[in-house]
Structure formats: structure tokens, C-alpha cells
Amino acid sequence: MNIRTQVLLWGAQRISAMVLALCLVVHLVTMIYAVRNGLSAAEILGRTRGNFAWTGFYMLFVAAVAVHAPIGLRTMLSESLGWRGRSLDIAVLTVGILLALWGGRAVYAVFSGGAA
């Protein structure tokens, strides 16, 4: 892998880590607030259904995971197993796409109020 690609992956992972940290804090604070104020899961879902702001927030969360996790997985597989080359790139790209699809499906289910 050339230096430019390595730098781009490094930057993407650092930026996605920052987004993940922010999203995690917002998610945890929101959940703690909801539970402390006696909201049930059904009430929480009722408030998120049809809410474009929360949908956008959670889609950003999913996108950050779909970028961050495969890059880290790629590094771990390369360093611990010595797996390199195009097959590794395809494998982790597949993981990223699947994470994005599954996460998007979950966000859709919460946003639309039904099973995805």
C-alpha cells in the first residue's frame, strides 16, 4: 500500500474516532436522561419515530462505525496474521458495507417504527 493511501486511512480512522466519541457521549447522555425520567423503551421509540434529527444523528453514528471498524480490523489482520493485499482490502470493505447496511436498517426500523 502506498504512503498516500496509508495517510488517508489514518486520517479517516482518526476523524471517525472523533465522531464516534461525540456520538457515544450524546447517545449515553440521552439514554441516561430518558431512563432517569422514567421513559420506557416504547416511549423512547415513540419520540424517535419520524424524527429526522435523530435519524440523521444515528445515521452519522452508523457511518462512523462503518468507516472506523474496518480500518482497525484491517490493521489488526495485517499485523497479527500477515494478511495483506487485495483480498484483505476486499474483505474489510465488505465488512464496512455490511456494517453500514445493518446499521442503516436498524436506524430505519427505529425511524419508521417498524421492523426493517
N, CA, C and O of each residue as an XYZ file, in Angstrom:
464
protein
N       0.856     -1.172      0.000
C       0.000      0.000      0.000
C       0.902      1.235      0.000
O       1.902      1.293      0.716
N       0.532      2.207     -0.808
C       1.377      3.391     -0.892
C       1.140      4.329      0.300
O       0.161      4.203      1.036
N       2.055      5.253      0.455
C       2.036      6.168      1.600
C       0.772      7.023      1.603
O       0.193      7.266      2.662
N       0.347      7.475      0.451
C      -0.858      8.321      0.367
C      -2.084      7.583      0.911
O      -2.867      8.149      1.674
N      -2.244      6.337      0.522
C      -3.372      5.540      0.995
C      -3.290      5.335      2.498
O      -4.302      5.422      3.193
N      -2.099      5.065      3.001
C      -1.921      4.888      4.446
C      -2.299      6.154      5.206
O      -2.949      6.087      6.249
N      -1.891      7.301      4.683
C      -2.220      8.573      5.337
C      -3.731      8.814      5.305
O      -4.308      9.259      6.297
N      -4.367      8.523      4.180
C      -5.819      8.706      4.080
C      -6.568      7.787      5.051
O      -7.524      8.213      5.698
N      -6.136      6.537      5.150
C      -6.773      5.608      6.099
C      -6.549      6.062      7.536
O      -7.464      6.004      8.357
N      -5.346      6.511      7.840
C      -5.040      7.008      9.176
C      -5.943      8.197      9.521
O      -6.520      8.256     10.607
N      -6.057      9.131      8.591
C      -6.908     10.305      8.821
C      -8.378      9.928      8.960
O      -9.077     10.446      9.831
N      -8.844      9.027      8.104
C     -10.247      8.596      8.176
C     -10.535      7.921      9.505
O     -11.605      8.120     10.082
N      -9.596      7.129      9.998
C      -9.846      6.464     11.269
C      -9.836      7.457     12.416
O     -10.638      7.329     13.341
N      -8.962      8.433     12.383
C      -8.912      9.432     13.468
C     -10.170     10.299     13.455
O     -10.740     10.577     14.510
N     -10.602     10.723     12.282
C     -11.808     11.553     12.195
C     -13.039     10.747     12.615
O     -13.895     11.251     13.343
N     -13.125      9.507     12.159
C     -14.272      8.678     12.546
C     -14.252      8.402     14.046
O     -15.314      8.286     14.659
N     -13.072      8.296     14.650
C     -12.981      8.101     16.098
C     -13.530      9.316     16.843
O     -14.206      9.170     17.862
N     -13.241     10.500     16.339
C     -13.760     11.719     16.970
C     -15.281     11.774     16.875
O     -15.961     12.120     17.841
N     -15.805     11.431     15.706
C     -17.259     11.409     15.515
C     -17.890     10.355     16.423
O     -18.920     10.607     17.049
N     -17.272      9.175     16.495
C     -17.789      8.114     17.358
C     -17.811      8.550     18.822
O     -18.785      8.292     19.529
N     -16.762      9.198     19.272
C     -16.703      9.650     20.666
C     -17.841     10.623     20.961
O     -18.515     10.505     21.985
N     -18.050     11.571     20.075
C     -19.122     12.536     20.267
C     -20.493     11.853     20.241
O     -21.341     12.119     21.092
N     -20.700     10.977     19.264
C     -21.980     10.265     19.154
C     -22.240      9.397     20.383
O     -23.366      9.327     20.875
N     -21.202      8.744     20.870
C     -21.363      7.891     22.043
C     -21.768      8.711     23.263
O     -22.651      8.304     24.019
N     -21.136      9.850     23.457
C     -21.487     10.708     24.597
C     -22.935     11.184     24.478
O     -23.683     11.124     25.453
N     -23.338     11.654     23.304
C     -24.715     12.110     23.103
C     -25.697     10.968     23.345
O     -26.717     11.155     24.008
N     -25.393      9.789     22.810
C     -26.272      8.629     22.978
C     -26.402      8.257     24.465
O     -27.513      8.066     24.958
N     -25.282      8.154     25.170
C     -25.330      7.760     26.583
C     -26.034      8.793     27.442
O     -26.833      8.433     28.307
N     -25.756     10.062     27.223
C     -26.427     11.118     27.995
C     -27.932     11.072     27.744
O     -28.726     11.204     28.675
N     -28.313     10.886     26.502
C     -29.737     10.815     26.155
C     -30.403      9.617     26.815
O     -31.502      9.737     27.357
N     -29.745      8.463     26.772
C     -30.327      7.255     27.369
C     -30.421      7.379     28.893
O     -31.424      6.984     29.487
N     -29.389      7.922     29.519
C     -29.419      8.105     30.967
C     -30.528      9.072     31.348
O     -31.268      8.828     32.302
N     -30.647     10.170     30.609
C     -31.717     11.138     30.863
C     -33.090     10.479     30.725
O     -33.968     10.676     31.565
N     -33.264      9.710     29.678
C     -34.561      9.064     29.424
C     -34.908      8.080     30.535
O     -36.043      8.061     31.011
N     -33.958      7.277     30.945
C     -34.213      6.273     31.980
C     -34.475      6.946     33.329
O     -35.374      6.536     34.063
N     -33.702      7.964     33.652
C     -33.894      8.657     34.934
C     -35.234      9.389     35.001
O     -35.761      9.633     36.087
N     -35.771      9.733     33.854
C     -37.075     10.394     33.836
C     -38.213      9.411     33.604
O     -39.337      9.813     33.306
N     -37.920      8.129     33.742
C     -38.951      7.102     33.719
C     -39.513      6.747     32.362
O     -40.593      6.162     32.281
N     -38.810      7.084     31.288
C     -39.313      6.735     29.964
C     -39.070      5.251     29.683
O     -37.986      4.731     29.949
N     -40.059      4.595     29.157
C     -39.913      3.191     28.772
C     -39.320      3.137     27.361
O     -39.222      4.150     26.670
N     -38.931      1.934     26.958
C     -38.408      1.759     25.598
C     -39.461      2.160     24.573
O     -39.139      2.781     23.560
N     -40.710      1.810     24.831
C     -41.794      2.165     23.903
C     -41.953      3.682     23.795
O     -42.182      4.209     22.707
N     -41.830      4.381     24.926
C     -41.947      5.847     24.899
C     -40.767      6.486     24.161
O     -40.932      7.461     23.428
N     -39.587      5.926     24.367
C     -38.406      6.443     23.665
C     -38.572      6.249     22.163
O     -38.324      7.166     21.381
N     -38.994      5.046     21.765
C     -39.207      4.775     20.341
C     -40.314      5.661     19.774
O     -40.241      6.085     18.620
N     -41.330      5.939     20.574
C     -42.398      6.832     20.135
C     -41.894      8.238     19.840
O     -42.389      8.912     18.936
N     -40.914      8.665     20.606
C     -40.356     10.004     20.392
C     -39.380     10.053     19.227
O     -39.191     11.107     18.621
N     -38.763      8.932     18.909
C     -37.806      8.929     17.799
C     -38.478      8.676     16.455
O     -37.948      9.060     15.412
N     -39.632      8.039     16.478
C     -40.331      7.714     15.226
C     -40.626      8.981     14.446
O     -41.268      9.901     14.954
N     -40.158      9.020     13.223
C     -40.424     10.162     12.350
C     -39.577     11.388     12.629
O     -39.782     12.427     12.001
N     -38.625     11.298     13.556
C     -37.802     12.445     13.921
C     -36.544     12.466     13.038
O     -35.649     11.636     13.197
N     -36.493     13.408     12.125
C     -35.386     13.472     11.174
C     -34.060     13.814     11.844
O     -33.007     13.372     11.384
N     -34.093     14.594     12.921
C     -32.853     14.949     13.622
C     -32.198     13.701     14.214
O     -30.997     13.489     14.044
N     -32.981     12.880     14.904
C     -32.422     11.661     15.488
C     -32.016     10.674     14.400
O     -31.016      9.970     14.540
N     -32.771     10.620     13.340
C     -32.403      9.729     12.230
C     -31.050     10.146     11.660
O     -30.183      9.299     11.444
N     -30.866     11.413     11.422
C     -29.589     11.911     10.909
C     -28.451     11.644     11.877
O     -27.360     11.247     11.469
N     -28.708     11.865     13.168
C     -27.689     11.610     14.185
C     -27.254     10.148     14.164
O     -26.060      9.850     14.137
N     -28.228      9.238     14.177
C     -27.876      7.818     14.222
C     -27.288      7.321     12.898
O     -26.480      6.392     12.897
N     -27.677      7.921     11.780
C     -27.035      7.562     10.514
C     -25.568      8.010     10.509
O     -24.706      7.316      9.969
N     -25.291      9.167     11.109
C     -23.904      9.621     11.259
C     -23.130      8.644     12.140
O     -21.986      8.303     11.840
N     -23.756      8.196     13.224
C     -23.153      7.217     14.128
C     -22.808      5.942     13.351
O     -21.697      5.425     13.464
N     -23.750      5.443     12.573
C     -23.542      4.231     11.774
C     -22.420      4.446     10.756
O     -21.567      3.576     10.584
N     -22.415      5.582     10.093
C     -21.371      5.857      9.103
C     -19.986      5.869      9.756
O     -19.024      5.346      9.193
N     -19.894      6.461     10.933
C     -18.608      6.497     11.636
C     -18.137      5.090     11.993
O     -16.953      4.779     11.862
N     -19.053      4.248     12.439
C     -18.705      2.854     12.749
C     -18.264      2.122     11.481
O     -17.275      1.388     11.488
N     -19.003      2.330     10.401
C     -18.711      1.637      9.142
C     -17.370      2.056      8.540
O     -16.784      1.304      7.761
N     -16.886      3.228      8.885
C     -15.562      3.668      8.436
C     -14.492      3.197      9.418
O     -13.469      2.644      9.014
N     -14.733      3.418     10.702
C     -13.723      3.184     11.731
C     -13.378      1.703     11.926
O     -12.203      1.335     11.941
N     -14.382      0.870     12.072
C     -14.147     -0.546     12.401
C     -13.358     -1.298     11.318
O     -12.412     -2.010     11.655
N     -13.708     -1.167     10.044
C     -12.940     -1.913      9.040
C     -11.469     -1.485      8.943
O     -10.597     -2.309      8.667
N     -11.202     -0.207      9.167
C      -9.809      0.248      9.113
C      -9.020     -0.381     10.255
O      -7.900     -0.851     10.057
N      -9.604     -0.389     11.447
C      -8.942     -1.036     12.580
C      -8.797     -2.530     12.368
O      -7.753     -3.104     12.680
N      -9.837     -3.167     11.839
C      -9.786     -4.599     11.553
C      -8.695     -4.905     10.536
O      -7.975     -5.895     10.669
N      -8.575     -4.066      9.535
C      -7.549     -4.245      8.504
C      -6.160     -4.222      9.129
O      -5.312     -5.054      8.806
N      -5.933     -3.274     10.015
C      -4.637     -3.165     10.687
C      -4.367     -4.393     11.555
O      -3.267     -4.945     11.534
N      -5.372     -4.816     12.315
C      -5.194     -5.984     13.185
C      -4.894     -7.246     12.380
O      -3.989     -8.004     12.727
N      -5.646     -7.471     11.316
C      -5.425     -8.666     10.493
C      -4.057     -8.632      9.809
O      -3.392     -9.660      9.686
N      -3.654     -7.472      9.378
C      -2.367     -7.321      8.710
C      -1.211     -7.568      9.683
O      -0.251     -8.265      9.355
N      -1.315     -6.986     10.889
C      -0.228     -7.119     11.853
C      -0.180     -8.491     12.511
O       0.907     -9.025     12.732
N      -1.333     -9.073     12.829
C      -1.313    -10.338     13.563
C      -1.269    -11.565     12.663
O      -0.699    -12.585     13.050
N      -1.847    -11.493     11.492
C      -1.860    -12.654     10.605
C      -0.965    -12.496      9.376
O      -0.744    -13.450      8.630
N      -0.457    -11.292      9.177
C       0.362    -11.049      7.997
C      -0.444    -11.019      6.700
O       0.113    -11.140      5.609
N      -1.765    -10.856      6.831
C      -2.648    -10.831      5.656
C      -2.530     -9.466      5.005
O      -2.775     -8.441      5.640
N      -2.160     -9.458      3.753
C      -2.004     -8.203      3.025
C      -2.555     -8.371      1.616
O      -2.874     -9.477      1.179
N      -2.657     -7.264      0.930
C      -3.025     -7.311     -0.475
C      -4.498     -7.070     -0.733
O      -5.263     -6.682      0.151
N      -4.860     -7.315     -1.970
C      -6.206     -7.034     -2.465
C      -7.273     -7.828     -1.716
O      -8.358     -7.303     -1.462
N      -6.992     -9.077     -1.358
C      -8.008     -9.896     -0.669
C      -8.353     -9.300      0.692
O      -9.514     -9.333      1.102
N      -7.369     -8.761      1.393
C      -7.633     -8.107      2.672
C      -8.475     -6.857      2.455
O      -9.435     -6.613      3.186
N      -8.116     -6.077      1.464
C      -8.871     -4.856      1.167
C     -10.335     -5.178      0.853
O     -11.239     -4.487      1.321
N     -10.559     -6.213      0.072
C     -11.926     -6.605     -0.284
C     -12.689     -7.105      0.945
O     -13.866     -6.792      1.120
N     -12.013     -7.881      1.793
C     -12.662     -8.408      2.998
C     -13.106     -7.295      3.932
O     -14.241     -7.303      4.407
N     -12.219     -6.329      4.203
C     -12.601     -5.263      5.134
C     -13.586     -4.277      4.496
O     -14.408     -3.687      5.197
N     -13.510     -4.098      3.193
C     -14.517     -3.283      2.510
C     -15.887     -3.934      2.643
O     -16.889     -3.249      2.851
N     -15.927     -5.245      2.524
C     -17.187     -5.979      2.700
C     -17.719     -5.805      4.108
O     -18.918     -5.600      4.298
N     -16.844     -5.885      5.095
C     -17.263     -5.668      6.486
C     -17.847     -4.268      6.648
O     -18.892     -4.098      7.277
N     -17.179     -3.273      6.087
C     -17.680     -1.893      6.185
C     -19.036     -1.717      5.541
O     -19.908     -1.049      6.097
N     -19.223     -2.308      4.374
C     -20.512     -2.216      3.681
C     -21.601     -2.908      4.488
O     -22.706     -2.382      4.622
N     -21.295     -4.090      5.029
C     -22.287     -4.807      5.839
C     -22.648     -4.030      7.100
O     -23.820     -3.964      7.472
N     -21.660     -3.447      7.756
C     -21.945     -2.630      8.943
C     -22.862     -1.458      8.589
O     -23.805     -1.152      9.320
N     -22.575     -0.812      7.468
C     -23.410      0.314      7.036
C     -24.833     -0.139      6.728
O     -25.796      0.529      7.105
N     -24.964     -1.265      6.047
C     -26.304     -1.768      5.705
C     -27.085     -2.186      6.945
O     -28.250     -1.820      7.098
N     -26.454     -2.946      7.826
C     -27.145     -3.395      9.042
C     -27.492     -2.220      9.950
O     -28.588     -2.156     10.507
N     -26.552     -1.295     10.091
C     -26.820     -0.121     10.919
C     -27.912      0.746     10.321
O     -28.785      1.239     11.036
N     -27.865      0.932      9.010
C     -28.903      1.712      8.336
C     -30.265      1.068      8.480
O     -31.273      1.755      8.643
N     -30.293     -0.243      8.419
C     -31.551     -0.983      8.591
C     -32.113     -0.770      9.999
O     -33.318     -0.586     10.173
N     -31.234     -0.797     10.993
C     -31.682     -0.568     12.369
C     -32.202      0.855     12.555
O     -33.222      1.066     13.210
N     -31.505      1.822     11.983
C     -31.964      3.212     12.086
C     -33.309      3.367     11.390
O     -34.208      4.033     11.903
N     -33.443      2.757     10.231
C     -34.729      2.821      9.513
C     -35.848      2.232     10.361
O     -36.939      2.799     10.422
N     -35.596      1.112     11.011
C     -36.621      0.470     11.829
C     -37.062      1.385     12.969
O     -38.253      1.478     13.265
N     -36.117      2.054     13.603
C     -36.458      2.971     14.679
C     -37.176      4.199     14.140
O     -38.146      4.669     14.736
N     -36.699      4.718     13.011
C     -37.299      5.913     12.424
C     -38.716      5.659     11.928
O     -39.611      6.482     12.121
N     -38.909      4.511     11.287
C     -40.225      4.235     10.706
C     -41.191      3.595     11.695
O     -42.401      3.567     11.471
N     -40.639      3.082     12.791
C     -41.497      2.477     13.812
C     -41.851      1.036     13.543
O     -42.735      0.492     14.205
N     -41.196      0.402     12.600
C     -41.494     -0.993     12.303
C     -40.232     -1.771     12.044
O     -39.136     -1.211     12.018
N     -40.384     -3.044     11.855
C     -39.238     -3.895     11.547
C     -38.719     -3.586     10.159
O     -39.489     -3.321      9.235
N     -37.419     -3.623     10.027
C     -36.805     -3.331      8.727
C     -36.617     -4.602      7.936
O     -36.113     -4.562      6.814
